[in-house]
Amino acid sequence: MSANTSLPEKINQRQATVAVVGLGYVGLPLATRCAQVGFPTRGIDVQQARVDRINAGVSDIGDVPSEMMAPLVTAGKLKAYTTFAIVAEADAVVICVPTPLSKTRDPDNSYIVRALDSIGPFIRKGQLFVLESTTYPGFTREVMVPMLEKASGLIAGTDFHVAFSPERIDPGNEKYGVKNTTKIVGGLTPECGAAVQALYGSFIDTVRVVSSPDTAEMVKLLENTFRAVNIGLVNEVALMCNKLGLNPFEVIDAAATKPFGFMPFYPGPGLGGHCIPIDPLYLSWKLRTMNYQARFIELADTINTAMPAHVVQITQDALNDAGKALKNAKVLVLGVAYKRDIDDYRESPALTIIDLLEKKGAHVAYFDPHVPSYREDGHSRSSIADLGDLGSYDVALITTDHTSFDYADIAKRAQLVVDTRNATKKVTARGNIHLL
Ligand SMILES: NC(=O)c1ccc[n+]([C@@H]2O[C@H](COP(=O)([O-])OP(=O)(O)OC[C@H]3O[C@@H](n4cnc5c(N)ncnc54)[C@H](O)[C@@H]3O)[C@@H](O)[C@H]2O)c1
């Protein structure tokens, strides 16, 4: 593999140019990190506005402060493009484009396919191609490799390197970021594995090389399936506690005092974000093509996707107890981000809950200091400016437990509170609070 032998060396000397395709929640932190450790870094994104903002030193991504990114842009270490020609100059190309579900909840790999189509004309010998977008086991080998080979007339593993390396970023996590989260890499050949290990090893503390891209793809899906199934379990515990008149959060916190053999997961209004609600379905889809039903995944999905309807039901019950109907009730939804202290509302259960409440005739407003407005299915909606009018709503429904909310004040001033996150756990006067 003579054309490639110099790649790890070039990487170690920080002379390799890195191109990151897709500059969102995953790609921008990665590109900034590469630029910080000295790689000439080029970002590519199809959104002109995003590219312009990056080149002006402005970051849209919470985990990448503009103050940290701007000097890299000014120094020419990081530059963004909407065209793919820059791929010809890159030694390593890392793909971080979205992998959502289709309307029928099947994997939608079309963003990766479009990115590969655009990369195709610029492939040359000796390059390393890494896929970071989450996908099903086999995708890198079965779809990406043939596309790269067809476009270039070269042979993967001989003329260029290919690897899969799942992203494990946890937006908003202040303890674990790109550097101190172990990176899993799976190369098509041992040489591909060595090249991708050299790349990530230059800015991540620990890199674990697994035997194949398929294994690396499966590692990611195991991690996220583990979360989805455990959350499905505790969501069902919440449904059972609701029938038994018990507080599920108290039960889980008490169980978590066991120092071995138990790991706490918490129930909530449903799954959200780009990973946990989606990734396990990539795995179950793949297994369906092999005539195998991934039962845990499907059961957890059934329970988790039914949680928004359960939240609407307990809101209706809470109003009913207060002698009110949900129809025409004024409902204030607190938090539309899918988790605490972030601005990402993709797949957020709060959005489904808002739709369900409106279908039942409620008048819904929301407040979220992290999400001033959002757009879903062609409709946009804006947050109310503050909680000054809180007392005028029939019920305040806590769907995201942002730390900036003053829960004692909310409980004091709201007529009724439905708390799906146990955010009010420290509030002592609980007469008007209904828990999930
Ligand atoms: N966000 C997370 O927390 C997270 C965590 C782990 C893994 N992932 C995975 O990483 C991948 C990327 O997710 P994300 O959250 O960064 O998505 P994102 O939507 O934030 O960013 C994706 C970017 O890719 C761009 N893009 C789309 N098509 C493109 C194309 N053909 N060429 C160039 N750019 C293109 C979009 O304009 C966007 O800026 C997904 O597979 C996701 O499942 C995400």
The ligand as a Gaussian input file, in Angstrom:
#p B3LYP/6-31G(d) Opt

LIG

0 1
 N      -26.090000      15.518000      17.564000
 C      -25.667000      14.522000      18.327000
 O      -25.722000      14.599000      19.540000
 C      -25.081000      13.253000      17.710000
 C      -24.394000      12.371000      18.553000
 C      -23.832000      11.232000      18.016000
 C      -24.001000      10.966000      16.665000
 N      -24.693000      11.809000      15.857000
 C      -24.802000      11.479000      14.432000
 O      -23.949000      12.342000      13.688000
 C      -24.542000      12.617000      12.412000
 C      -24.662000      14.115000      12.201000
 O      -25.562000      14.625000      13.182000
 P      -25.614000      16.154000      13.591000
 O      -26.365000      16.190000      14.871000
 O      -24.253000      16.757000      13.540000
 O      -26.506000      16.751000      12.398000
 P      -26.750000      18.293000      12.058000
 O      -28.038000      18.357000      11.348000
 O      -26.506000      19.144000      13.260000
 O      -25.584000      18.635000      11.040000
 C      -25.466000      18.043000       9.798000
 C      -24.920000      19.057000       8.820000
 O      -24.730000      18.377000       7.576000
 C      -25.076000      19.273000       6.541000
 N      -25.334000      18.504000       5.340000
 C      -26.441000      17.827000       4.973000
 N      -26.261000      17.224000       3.797000
 C      -25.016000      17.504000       3.404000
 C      -24.252000      17.172000       2.256000
 N      -24.730000      16.393000       1.309000
 N      -22.997000      17.659000       2.165000
 C      -22.493000      18.473000       3.129000
 N      -23.167000      18.810000       4.244000
 C      -24.411000      18.339000       4.375000
 C      -26.272000      20.023000       7.088000
 O      -26.469000      21.228000       6.389000
 C      -25.866000      20.222000       8.547000
 O      -25.174000      21.444000       8.752000
 C      -25.869000      11.878000      12.392000
 O      -25.688000      10.622000      11.793000
 C      -26.182000      11.692000      13.861000
 O      -26.996000      10.569000      14.087000
 C      -25.231000      12.979000      16.353000

